[in-house]
Amino acid sequence: MNIFLRELKANRKALIIWSVGMFLFVLSGMGKYTAYSSGGNNEVFEKMPHTMKALFGIASFDVTTMSGFFAFLFPFLVLATAIHAVLLGSGIIAKEERDKTTEFLMVKPVSRATIITSKLLAALVNIIMVNLVTLFSSIVMVAAYNKGQDITGEVVMFLLSMFIVQLIFLSLGALLSAFMRNPKASGSLATGIMFGAYVISKITDLTDRVNALNVLSPFKYFSYENIVNGNGLSIGVVILSLLLTAAFSVSTYFFYMKRDLSV
């Protein structure tokens, strides 16, 4: 429990910054809805090339409606929270060696498994808080700007899918940090993999010929079009995503228990 509380306190400032940042992100994003929803933009969107619409995430959505606009805004939200999750996962494991506090931690009468569990639970609390801030900000801002049908249910589904993506990247960051001999570099590698997954999601938006690559990108695990259409999340994909998270987490324990820690 002491390690858990210590990690929460150590990440308190970063949590506040990220939470405020996500609130401002949602606020500024929704503030643009008035311009997108004006009738004069319809013709502009229709004339825009498919490639351009795919890159901006509006190929399948009518951004003049609140439902379509939130679907357009959402990929940027999930990218931001994925960055937070992957850096948190790698940093919370590697920071003892980075800060030369490993010896202090290891002399305590607790096992390595307890240390990892406490750290991962603290990281989980952090991503839950960031997700909840984004969720409530989105619900409030959507309600403030929406003049049509209520889409609170869709917003909840979007943010639930985002939470699952956060879990995947959190556990991936932790795994790389536990596995790599140089844990200081794990954050860079984890972030690189995350951005690579995002690039893959954009490539498959441009063409259907490489859709098989979607398995490498958690950003493409859930269909935003299905959420907009009221079909929610695929249970099969949710289960597989949670199994992937569990596999990354178990591997984190395995490699951390085996690794020689530098002091």
N, C-alpha and C positions, 0 to 999 in steps of 0.2 A: 504493500500500500504506500509506503514512503517513497519508493521509486516512482510509482504512478503519479503521486501528487507532485513530486519533484519535476517530472517531465511536463506535467500540466503547467506548472509555474514557469518553467524554462521557456515554454512555447506560448505563454500568455500574450506577450507583446505581438508576436507574429500573427497569432489568431485574431487579435483585434484589428491589426492592419489589413489582413486578408478579408475579414468580415466587412469592414468599412469599404474596402475596395470593391467587393462584390455588390454591396448596396449601391454604391455610386455607379457601378457598371450597369446594373439594371435600371437605375434612374435615368442615366444618360441615354441608354438604348431605347427605353420606352418613350423618352422625350422626342425621339425622331419619328414616332408612329404617326403623328399628325401630318407630317410632310409626306410619308409614304402612302397614307390613306386618302390623300386628296385625289379627286377624280382625274386630274390632269396627268397623274403619273401612270395610269393604266397603259396609255399608248407607248410611253417610254419603255415600260417593262416588256410589252409585246414585241417591240422592235429590237430589243437586246438579243444578241446572239446566244445560242444555247450554251456555248462554252463559257461565256461571261456570266450567265445566270447560274451555271453550275458552280463556278468558282466562288460566287457570292452567296451560294446556298439558297437561291430562290427559284431553282428550276422547276420544282414540283409544287410550289406554294403561291397562293395569292396574297402578297404582302400588303394589299390594301385592306385586308381583314385582320382583326386582332389575332385570330387563330394562326393564320399564315405568317403574320409578322413575328409572332413569338417563336414559331418554328424556324424562321430565318435568324432570329437573334440567338436562339439556344445553342447552336454549335460553338459560338464564341464564349458563352458562359461555361460550357462543359470543358472547353480547352483550358480556360483559366483555372478551373478547379482541378483539372487533371495535373497541371503544372504544380499546383500547391500540394496535391496528394503525393506525387512521385518524389518531389524534393523532401517532403516531410518524412516519407517512408525511408528514404536513404539516409537522411540527416539524423534521424532519431536513433538509428543503429550505429552510425559511424562516428557520431560526435564525441564519444568517449575517447577514442583513439586520436581523433583530430585535436581535441582539447587537452590531451594528455591526462585524462582523469580516470583511465581504465583501472589503475591500481586502487584508487579510492573506492571504485564500485565493486571490484572483485574481493576486497577484504571483508565486505559485509557478509553476514551469515545467510546468504541467499544463493540459490542455484542460478545457473545461466538461463535455464528455462523460465524461472521466475522473472529474471531481468527482461528477457525478450517479451514475455507476456505483459508485463507492466508497461513497457515501452509501446507495444502494439496497441494496447488498450487506450493509452493516452493519445496516440495518433488517431485512433478511431474516434475518440471524443472530439478531437479537433476537426476532422473532416465532417462529422455529423453537425457540428456547430456552424461551419461554413455553409453546408448544404441547407440547414434550416434558415439561416440568414438570407440566403439566395431565394429559398422557397417563399418565405413570408414577404420579402421585398417584391418578388414577382407577382404574388397574389394581390398585394396592395396596389402596385403600379398598374397592373392589368385592369383591376377594377376601376382605377382612377381614369384611365384612358379609353376603356372599352365602352362602345355605344351599342354593341350588338349582343349576341347570345353569350351567356356566361360560360367561360372556358376554364373555370377553376379546376375541374377534374382533369383536363388536359395538362394544365400546368403541373399538377401533382404527379401525373405520370411522367412528364418530362423530367422533373427533378428526381423522381425515383430512379429513372434510367441513369441520370447523372451520378447519383449516389453509388450505383453499381460500378460505373466506370471509375469513380474515385477509389473504390475498394480495390479494383484490379491494379491500378497504378500505384496505390499505396503499398500493396503487398509486393508488387514488382520491384519498387524502389528498395524495400526492406530486404528482399531476396538478393538483389545485386550487391547491396552493402555487406550482407553477411557472407556472400560467396567470394567477392573479389579480394585479392591479397592486398590491394591498395584501396581501402574503403573510401579514402578521400576523393577518389575518382568516380565512385559509384554514382554520385549525383549527376555528373556530366553525362555518363553513359545512359543512366535511366532517363534523363531528360531528352537525350538524343533519340532513344528508342521511342519515347512518347511522341516527339515531333515527327519521327518517321511514320508512326502509325497515323498521325493526322494527315501527313502528305498522301499516304495511301488512300485515306478516305476521300481526299479531293480528286485523286486520279480516278478512282472508281466512280466518282460523280460525273466525270467527263465522258467515260465510255463504259459500256456494259461488257466489253470483251475481257476485262480483267477482274470481274466481280469475285473470282476465287480468292483474290488478295484480301477481301474483306475479313477473312478469318484472322488476319494479322493485325487488324485495327479494331480495338474496342469501341472506337467512335462510330463504327458501322454495325455494331451488334444489334442495335435497336432501330426499327424503322420509324422515323419521325412522321412519315406519311400515315402510317397506321395509327399513331397516337392522335394526329389531327383528325383522322376519320372516326375516332372514337373506339378503336379496336384495342387500345391499351398496349401492354407489353406481352411479348411471347413468353409463356411460362417456360418452354424448353430452353430458350436463350438465357432467361434469368437463372435457371438451374445450372446450366453449363458455365455461365459467368461466375456464379458463386463457387462452383467446383474448381474453376481456374484460380480464383482467389484463395481457396483453401489449399490448393496444391502449392502455390507460391508461399503461403504462410508456413506450411509444414516444412518446405524446403529451407525457409529462413531459419527455423529451429535447428534443422539438421546441420546446415553449414556453420551456423554460429557456435554450436556445441563442439564442432570438430576443429574450429579455427584457433590458431595460436594468436593471442591478442598482444599487441605491442603496448608497452607502458611508457 
